[in-house]
Amino acid sequence: MISQQFQDLNWFSEAEVAGTGANVLGVDFHLMLKYDKWRSNLNTRVDLLHNGLNSGDHSSEWHPKGMAGDSCTPDKEISPQEAFKAALKAGFFGIGIYWNGHAYSYHLDIGRGYRLWIAKRIIKDDGSKSWQYHSLISDPKQL
């Protein structure tokens, strides 16, 4: 059944989802349908991050439920505004845009209610790393 559902997608395969370390059966297929729409809206390649679906360590409650994903656009830098608009148009409720000092990455989920944020990677004097969160209205690259 899962393989048949993936035939309905234009941009993502079951093997690609499994390659992230995800339990494919535990990924809500509606999430992948919205990711497919987001990819079409952006008109550029979208890569799902390793352990960015329902595997890995996440603070969001939606990842373990298979209703959230983390991704990046390796071929083109997408502005936070463009990514946000494309994600809303695709039907996502949770939109987080991260800047790690080199590239943007995106948390997108289909959980209940809107949650919109940006985060910038901060390296402290002792070498430890953390995320500094802000309203989505800001560009994390500029913080």
VENZI-V578217 format. One record per residue. SS is DSSP state (@ for helix, = for strand, . for the rest). NEAR is the number of other C-alpha atoms within 8 Angstrom. D_FIRST is the distance of its C-alpha to the first C-alpha in whole Angstrom. Layout:
# VENZI-V578217
ss:near:d_first
SS:NEAR:D_FIRST
SS:NEAR:D_FIRST
This chain:
# VENZI-V578217
ss:near:d_first
.:4:0
@:7:4
@:7:6
@:7:5
@:9:6
@:10:9
.:8:10
.:6:12
.:11:14
.:6:17
.:6:18
.:10:16
.:9:13
@:10:11
@:6:14
@:9:17
@:12:15
@:10:15
.:8:19
.:12:20
.:10:20
.:14:17
.:9:15
@:8:11
@:6:10
@:9:13
.:13:13
.:10:13
@:7:11
@:7:14
@:14:16
@:10:15
@:9:15
@:11:19
@:9:19
@:12:18
@:9:21
@:12:23
@:12:23
@:8:24
@:9:27
@:9:28
.:6:28
.:9:28
.:8:26
.:9:24
=:8:24
=:13:22
.:11:24
.:8:24
.:11:23
.:14:23
.:19:20
.:16:19
.:11:21
.:7:25
.:5:28
.:6:28
.:4:30
.:5:28
@:7:26
@:11:23
@:14:22
@:9:21
.:11:19
.:13:17
.:15:19
=:15:21
=:15:21
=:12:24
=:12:25
=:11:28
.:13:29
.:8:31
.:6:32
.:6:34
.:8:35
.:8:34
.:6:36
@:8:36
@:6:36
@:9:34
@:10:31
@:9:32
@:8:32
@:11:29
@:12:27
@:9:28
@:9:28
@:11:24
.:8:24
.:12:24
.:14:27
=:13:27
=:15:29
=:13:31
=:14:33
=:13:34
=:14:37
.:8:37
.:7:41
.:5:39
.:7:36
=:12:34
=:11:30
=:11:28
=:13:27
=:13:25
=:13:23
.:13:22
.:9:24
.:5:26
.:6:29
.:7:31
=:8:32
=:10:33
=:12:35
=:15:36
=:13:37
=:14:39
=:12:40
=:8:43
=:8:45
.:8:48
.:5:51
.:4:50
.:6:47
.:7:44
=:8:42
=:8:40
=:8:39
=:8:41
=:8:39
=:9:40
=:8:40
.:10:37
.:5:40
.:9:42
.:9:41
@:12:40
@:7:42
@:5:45
.:6:45
